[in-house]
C-alpha cells in the first residue's frame, strides 16, 4: 500500500498575471496525486521546450562553439522564454515555467564530462574510456556547467515576478548518468563484463544527489518559488522526476540489480516523485519501478512514429491505473474523444499541445463533461 501523500493546503504566495486561476490549478494537481478530482482532471496545453523549438532555425547554422555560446547566454535564454509567453493566457494546469536547461546530461557534466550542444538539446561526450578515468570524476561546484545553471537560475529569478515560475534543472543521478560517462552501448557490455565497475560508477552517480538537489531547491525556496522542473508540475515540497531511459536497453534482471537501488535512494527524501517512463522499453520495468513506495505518479511517453496513436497503449495505461498510480498521458487533439470514451478520469493528467486559446477553452469544457 502506497503511503498517502502529504497534501495539506498552505497559503498560496504565487501570483501570475496570465494565470489568475493559479490557486485552483494547484489544488487540482494535489487532488490528482491522490487519485481524486475537484471538478475535472488537470490538463496542460503547452508543448515541452516550445520556446527552444521556436528558435531552432536561428541555431541550426551555428558552429559547435557558437551553439555552446548560445546555450550559455543566460540573458538570451530568459529573453526567449519571456518572448514565448508574451500575450499568453495560461489555461488549465499549464504553468509557465522557466527551468535552467543545458540538456539532460548536465548532471554528468557537473563531474567533468563535456557537453556537445545542438539546436534543442545537448549530448555528453563519454569521459570514462578506461576504468582509471573514473578517478577523475568529482563533483565540482566551480565547474562551468554547475556555475552556468546557477547563473541561469538567478537571472530568471530576477525577472520572473508576476510572469512565470522558475524551476531547477534536469537531474539524472542514475544509470543515465553512468551511460553519459561511459557511453550507452559500452555500458551494456560492462553490465556483463565489469559489473563491479558499473556499481562503482553507479555509487558515485548517486552519492551527491541530495546535496545537488537541495542546493538548487534552497535557491528557489529562498526566492519564494515552488518545486518544479521541466515537467511543469509544481508542488510546495520537493518534486522530483526520476527516470532511467537507459533501462530500455537492458533486461529486467539488470534493472533490478543496478537501476532499482539508485531509484530507491533518489526518491526517498522527496515529497513528490513522478517517474518518467520513456516508451515501452522502460515500461517493461513497471513492476520494479512500482516496488518503490516513494514513486507517487507516472508519466507515460509513448514515443513517435508507429507508437502513435495513443489508443494502442490504453491497456498499459489502464494497468498503471489499476496499480493506483496517477498517470500523465500525452494526447493529440484527434485522440482526445476516443481516449476519454474508454478511460475513467480519476488519476489522469492530460497533456494536449494546443496553442489556440479558444480551442483550449473548448477542450476544458469537453473534459468537464467527462467527469
C-alpha positions as CSV (number, residue, x, y, z in Angstrom):
1,X,0.0,0.0,0.0
2,X,1.4,3.3,-1.0
3,X,1.7,5.8,1.8
4,X,-0.8,8.7,1.4
5,X,0.9,11.9,0.3
6,X,1.1,15.0,2.5
7,X,-1.2,17.4,0.7
8,X,-2.1,19.8,3.5
9,X,-3.1,23.1,2.0
10,X,-0.8,26.1,2.6
11,X,-1.1,29.8,2.0
12,X,-0.6,30.3,-1.8
13,X,2.0,33.0,-2.3
14,X,2.4,32.9,-6.1
15,X,0.5,35.4,-8.3
16,X,0.9,35.2,-12.0
17,X,-0.7,37.9,-14.2
18,X,-1.5,35.5,-17.0
19,X,-2.8,32.7,-14.8
20,X,-5.4,34.1,-12.4
21,X,-6.7,30.5,-11.7
22,X,-3.3,29.5,-10.2
23,X,-4.7,28.5,-6.8
24,X,-7.3,26.2,-8.2
25,X,-4.8,24.7,-10.7
26,X,-2.6,23.8,-7.8
27,X,-5.5,22.2,-5.9
28,X,-6.3,20.1,-9.0
29,X,-2.6,18.9,-9.1
30,X,-2.7,17.9,-5.5
31,X,-6.0,16.1,-6.0
32,X,-4.5,14.3,-8.9
33,X,-1.7,13.0,-6.7
34,X,-4.4,11.5,-4.5
35,X,-6.4,10.0,-7.5
36,X,-9.1,12.5,-6.7
37,X,-11.0,15.1,-8.7
38,X,-12.2,18.5,-7.7
39,X,-14.1,19.5,-10.8
40,X,-12.1,17.9,-13.6
41,X,-8.8,16.2,-14.2
42,X,-5.8,18.5,-14.7
43,X,-4.9,19.5,-18.3
44,X,-1.7,21.0,-19.7
45,X,-1.6,22.6,-23.2
46,X,2.0,23.8,-23.7
47,X,4.5,21.6,-25.6
48,X,7.7,20.7,-23.8
49,X,10.6,23.1,-24.7
50,X,8.3,25.1,-27.0
51,X,10.4,28.2,-26.8
52,X,13.6,26.3,-27.8
53,X,11.8,24.6,-30.7
54,X,10.8,28.0,-32.0
55,X,14.5,29.1,-32.0
56,X,15.8,26.1,-33.9
57,X,16.2,27.9,-37.2
58,X,18.3,30.6,-35.5
59,X,20.7,28.0,-34.0
60,X,21.0,25.4,-36.9
61,X,23.6,27.3,-38.9
62,X,25.9,28.0,-35.9
63,X,29.2,26.2,-35.4
64,X,29.6,23.8,-32.4
65,X,31.3,26.5,-30.3
66,X,28.7,29.1,-31.3
67,X,25.9,26.8,-30.3
68,X,27.6,26.4,-26.9
69,X,27.8,30.2,-26.5
70,X,24.2,30.4,-27.5
71,X,23.2,28.0,-24.7
72,X,25.4,29.7,-22.2
73,X,23.9,33.1,-22.8
74,X,21.7,33.5,-19.7
75,X,20.1,36.7,-20.8
76,X,19.2,35.3,-24.2
77,X,17.7,32.1,-22.7
78,X,15.4,34.1,-20.4
79,X,14.6,36.6,-23.2
80,X,13.5,33.8,-25.5
81,X,11.3,32.3,-22.8
82,X,9.7,35.6,-21.9
83,X,9.1,36.3,-25.6
84,X,7.4,32.9,-26.0
85,X,4.9,33.7,-23.2
86,X,4.1,37.3,-24.1
87,X,0.4,37.9,-24.6
88,X,-0.5,34.3,-23.5
89,X,-3.2,33.4,-21.1
90,X,-2.4,30.1,-19.3
91,X,-5.5,27.9,-19.1
92,X,-5.9,24.7,-17.2
93,X,-2.8,23.4,-15.4
94,X,-0.5,25.0,-18.0
95,X,2.1,26.6,-15.6
96,X,4.5,29.0,-17.2
97,X,7.9,27.6,-16.0
98,X,11.4,28.5,-16.9
99,X,13.8,25.8,-16.0
100,X,17.5,26.3,-16.3
101,X,18.5,23.9,-19.1
102,X,21.8,22.7,-20.5
103,X,20.5,19.3,-21.6
104,X,19.7,16.0,-19.9
105,X,23.3,15.1,-19.3
106,X,24.2,18.2,-17.3
107,X,24.3,16.2,-14.0
108,X,27.1,14.0,-15.6
109,X,28.8,17.3,-16.7
110,X,28.9,18.5,-13.1
111,X,31.6,15.8,-12.6
112,X,33.8,16.7,-15.5
113,X,32.0,15.3,-18.6
114,X,31.9,17.7,-21.6
115,X,28.6,18.5,-23.4
116,X,28.1,19.0,-27.2
117,X,25.3,21.3,-27.9
118,X,22.7,21.0,-30.7
119,X,19.5,23.0,-31.5
120,X,17.2,21.8,-28.7
121,X,19.4,19.7,-26.5
122,X,22.9,18.6,-25.7
123,X,24.8,15.3,-25.5
124,X,27.5,14.1,-23.2
125,X,30.9,13.2,-24.6
126,X,31.9,9.9,-22.8
127,X,34.8,10.6,-20.4
128,X,35.4,7.2,-18.8
129,X,37.2,5.4,-21.7
130,X,39.3,3.4,-19.3
131,X,38.3,2.5,-15.8
132,X,41.1,4.5,-14.3
133,X,39.4,7.6,-15.8
134,X,36.8,7.2,-13.2
135,X,39.3,8.6,-10.6
136,X,38.9,12.0,-12.3
137,X,35.2,12.2,-11.8
138,X,34.4,14.6,-9.0
139,X,31.6,17.0,-8.2
140,X,33.0,20.5,-8.7
141,X,30.9,23.4,-7.6
142,X,33.1,25.7,-9.6
143,X,32.5,23.5,-12.7
144,X,31.4,25.7,-15.7
145,X,28.2,23.8,-16.1
146,X,27.3,24.0,-12.5
147,X,28.0,27.7,-12.4
148,X,26.0,28.3,-15.5
149,X,23.0,26.5,-14.1
150,X,23.3,28.8,-11.0
151,X,23.6,31.8,-13.2
152,X,20.6,30.8,-15.4
153,X,18.6,30.3,-12.2
154,X,19.5,33.6,-10.6
155,X,18.9,35.5,-13.8
156,X,15.5,34.0,-14.2
157,X,14.6,34.7,-10.6
158,X,15.4,38.4,-11.1
159,X,12.9,38.6,-13.9
160,X,10.1,36.2,-13.0
161,X,7.9,38.1,-10.6
162,X,4.3,38.0,-11.7
163,X,5.2,36.4,-15.0
164,X,6.4,32.8,-14.5
165,X,7.8,30.2,-12.2
166,X,11.5,29.3,-12.0
167,X,12.4,25.6,-11.7
168,X,15.5,23.6,-11.2
169,X,17.4,21.8,-14.0
170,X,17.0,18.2,-15.2
171,X,18.8,15.9,-12.8
172,X,19.7,12.3,-13.8
173,X,21.7,10.6,-11.0
174,X,21.2,7.0,-12.1
175,X,22.3,4.7,-14.9
176,X,21.6,7.5,-17.4
177,X,24.4,9.4,-15.7
178,X,26.7,6.3,-15.9
179,X,25.8,5.9,-19.5
180,X,26.7,9.5,-20.2
181,X,30.1,9.0,-18.6
182,X,30.8,5.6,-20.2
183,X,28.6,5.5,-23.4
184,X,25.3,3.6,-23.6
185,X,26.5,0.8,-25.8
186,X,29.6,0.3,-23.8
187,X,27.7,0.3,-20.6
188,X,25.6,-2.6,-22.0
189,X,28.7,-4.6,-22.4
190,X,30.0,-3.5,-19.0
191,X,27.0,-5.0,-17.2
192,X,28.1,-8.4,-18.3
193,X,31.9,-7.9,-18.3
194,X,32.6,-5.5,-15.5
195,X,29.6,-5.4,-13.1
196,X,31.7,-4.3,-10.1
197,X,33.0,-1.3,-12.1
198,X,29.4,-0.4,-13.1
199,X,28.4,-0.5,-9.4
200,X,31.3,1.8,-8.6
201,X,30.2,4.4,-11.1
202,X,26.5,4.0,-10.0
203,X,27.5,4.6,-6.4
204,X,29.4,7.8,-7.5
205,X,26.4,8.9,-9.6
206,X,24.0,8.9,-6.6
207,X,26.4,9.9,-3.8
208,X,25.9,13.7,-4.2
209,X,22.4,13.7,-5.5
210,X,20.7,15.0,-2.3
211,X,23.3,17.7,-1.9
212,X,22.9,18.9,-5.5
213,X,19.1,18.8,-5.4
214,X,19.0,20.6,-2.1
215,X,21.4,23.3,-3.3
216,X,19.1,24.3,-6.1
217,X,15.9,23.7,-4.1
218,X,17.2,26.1,-1.4
219,X,18.0,28.7,-4.0
220,X,14.4,28.5,-5.3
221,X,12.8,28.4,-1.8
222,X,14.8,31.5,-0.7
223,X,13.1,33.3,-3.6
224,X,9.6,32.1,-2.7
225,X,9.4,29.6,-5.6
226,X,7.7,26.2,-5.7
227,X,9.5,23.0,-6.6
228,X,9.2,22.4,-10.3
229,X,11.3,21.3,-13.3
230,X,11.0,20.5,-17.0
231,X,7.7,18.6,-16.4
232,X,6.0,21.9,-15.4
233,X,4.1,20.4,-12.4
234,X,4.9,22.4,-9.3
235,X,4.4,21.4,-5.6
236,X,5.2,23.1,-2.3
237,X,7.5,20.3,-1.1
238,X,10.3,18.7,-3.1
239,X,9.2,17.5,-6.5
240,X,11.5,15.2,-8.4
241,X,11.3,13.4,-11.8
242,X,13.2,10.1,-11.5
243,X,13.9,8.3,-14.8
244,X,16.1,5.7,-16.4
245,X,15.9,5.9,-20.2
246,X,18.9,3.6,-20.4
247,X,16.8,0.8,-18.9
248,X,15.1,0.4,-22.3
249,X,18.3,-1.3,-23.4
250,X,18.6,-3.8,-20.6
251,X,16.8,-6.8,-19.0
252,X,14.6,-6.7,-16.0
253,X,17.2,-8.6,-14.1
254,X,19.9,-6.0,-14.8
255,X,17.5,-3.1,-14.0
256,X,16.6,-4.6,-10.6
257,X,20.3,-5.2,-9.8
258,X,21.7,-1.9,-11.0
259,X,18.9,0.6,-11.5
260,X,16.5,-0.1,-8.7
261,X,18.9,0.6,-5.8
262,X,19.5,4.1,-7.3
263,X,15.8,4.7,-7.7
264,X,15.2,3.8,-4.1
265,X,17.9,6.3,-3.0
266,X,17.0,9.2,-5.2
267,X,13.3,9.2,-4.3
268,X,13.4,8.7,-0.5
269,X,13.8,12.3,0.5
270,X,11.3,13.8,-1.9
271,X,7.7,14.9,-1.3
272,X,6.5,14.0,-4.8
273,X,8.2,11.7,-7.3
274,X,6.8,11.4,-10.9
275,X,8.6,8.6,-12.7
276,X,9.2,9.4,-16.4
277,X,8.5,6.2,-18.5
278,X,10.0,6.9,-21.9
279,X,8.4,4.3,-24.1
280,X,7.6,0.6,-23.8
281,X,11.3,-0.4,-23.4
282,X,11.2,1.4,-20.0
283,X,7.7,0.3,-19.2
284,X,8.8,-3.4,-19.1
285,X,10.3,-2.5,-15.7
286,X,7.0,-1.3,-14.3
287,X,6.8,-3.9,-11.6
288,X,10.3,-2.9,-10.3
289,X,9.5,0.8,-10.5
290,X,6.3,0.4,-8.6
291,X,8.0,-1.6,-5.9
292,X,9.4,1.7,-4.6
293,X,6.8,3.2,-2.3
294,X,8.1,6.7,-2.9
295,X,7.1,6.6,-6.6
296,X,3.9,8.6,-6.4
297,X,2.9,9.0,-10.1
298,X,4.0,8.1,-13.6
299,X,4.4,10.0,-16.9
300,X,3.8,7.8,-19.9
301,X,5.6,8.9,-23.1
302,X,4.6,6.6,-26.0
303,X,7.2,7.9,-28.4
304,X,6.8,8.8,-32.1
305,X,6.1,7.1,-35.4
306,X,4.4,3.7,-35.0
307,X,3.9,4.4,-31.3
308,X,1.1,6.7,-32.2
309,X,-1.9,6.8,-31.8
310,X,-2.4,6.7,-28.0
311,X,-5.2,4.2,-28.2
312,X,-2.9,1.2,-28.7
313,X,-1.4,2.0,-25.2
314,X,-4.8,2.1,-23.4
315,X,-4.3,-1.4,-21.9
316,X,-0.9,-0.4,-20.5
317,X,-2.3,2.9,-19.1
318,X,-5.2,1.0,-17.5
319,X,-2.7,-1.4,-16.0
320,X,-0.8,1.6,-14.4
321,X,-4.1,3.0,-13.1
322,X,-5.1,-0.4,-11.7
323,X,-1.9,-0.2,-9.5
324,X,-3.3,3.1,-8.0
325,X,-0.8,5.2,-10.0
326,X,-1.8,8.7,-11.1
327,X,-0.6,8.9,-14.7
328,X,0.3,11.7,-17.1
329,X,-0.8,11.0,-20.7
330,X,0.3,13.0,-23.8
331,X,-2.6,13.1,-26.3
332,X,-3.1,14.6,-29.7
333,X,-6.3,16.5,-30.2
334,X,-7.5,13.9,-32.6
335,X,-7.2,11.2,-30.0
336,X,-8.9,13.1,-27.2
337,X,-12.6,11.9,-27.7
338,X,-11.7,8.3,-28.3
339,X,-9.4,8.2,-25.2
340,X,-11.8,9.8,-22.8
341,X,-14.6,7.5,-24.0
342,X,-12.8,4.4,-22.7
343,X,-11.0,5.8,-19.6
344,X,-12.0,6.8,-16.1
345,X,-11.0,10.4,-15.5
346,X,-9.6,9.8,-12.0
347,X,-5.9,9.8,-11.7
348,X,-5.2,11.1,-15.2
349,X,-3.4,14.3,-16.1
350,X,-3.8,15.1,-19.8
351,X,-1.2,16.9,-21.9
352,X,-2.7,18.2,-25.1
353,X,-0.3,20.5,-27.1
354,X,-2.7,23.2,-28.4
355,X,-1.8,26.9,-29.0
356,X,-5.1,28.4,-29.9
357,X,-6.8,29.9,-26.8
358,X,-10.3,29.2,-27.8
359,X,-9.5,25.6,-28.6
360,X,-8.0,25.2,-25.2
361,X,-11.2,26.6,-23.6
362,X,-13.3,24.2,-25.7
363,X,-11.2,21.2,-24.6
364,X,-11.6,22.2,-21.0
365,X,-15.3,22.2,-21.5
366,X,-15.2,18.8,-23.1
367,X,-13.1,17.5,-20.2
368,X,-15.6,18.8,-17.6
369,X,-18.3,16.6,-19.2
370,X,-16.1,13.6,-18.8
371,X,-16.3,13.6,-15.0
